[in-house]
Amino acid sequence: MSKKNESVLAGFKAFLMRGNVVDLAVAVVIGAAFTNIVNSVVKGIISPVVGAVGTQSLEGYSSCLKAPCGVDAKGEPTGVNIMWGSVLNATLTFLITAAVVYFLMVLPMAKYLARMEDRRKAREGVQETMEITELEVLKEIRDNLVAQRTGSGPAGGHGRQVQAQGHGQAPGYGQGHDGSI
């Protein structure tokens, strides 16, 4: 095999393995299977409902544009016959297909994706709040440490007072300034 043929086959393989080509193939297969379902709904439900008003098949609706319309002895159509029933049937099939796809596939998937996005945003919001709270705590610690070093301390030298108290007991609570009882 020549170098050129190998590169062409490698390029073809790369083309086939791209994600959108595989997705398209899956969509075509699912679409073909879904078409059978929609056609069954039209044939089994919509056509009988339309048949209750008019004829069972929409294909029978037509208008004669140029007389004489009909079929001659050989079975060939005569005149100019507009078959608007078949157009109506195709239009109804399209609308039903679009409605079924939208309500059974697109709308639920959009709601699912919106819920997932809301959850992601909520997680990010909690994480952001935690980061802000953590940042505020770290700033307070920094400010306290700076105040202790400078000797002023927050709220009237609170940091120095804790240091002078020893083991957490204030003077006059069972222990004197020199540590005696």
Secondary structure, 3 states (H helix, E strand, C coil): CCHHHHHHHHHHHHHHHCHHHHHHHHHHHHHHHHHHHHHHHHHHHHHHHHHHHCCCCHHHCCEEEEEEEEECCCCCEEEEEECHHHHHHHHHHHHHHHHHHHHHHHHHHHHHHHHHHHHHHHHHHHHHHHHHHHHHHHHHHHHHHHHHHHCCCHHHHHHHHHHHCCCCCCCCCCCCCCCCC
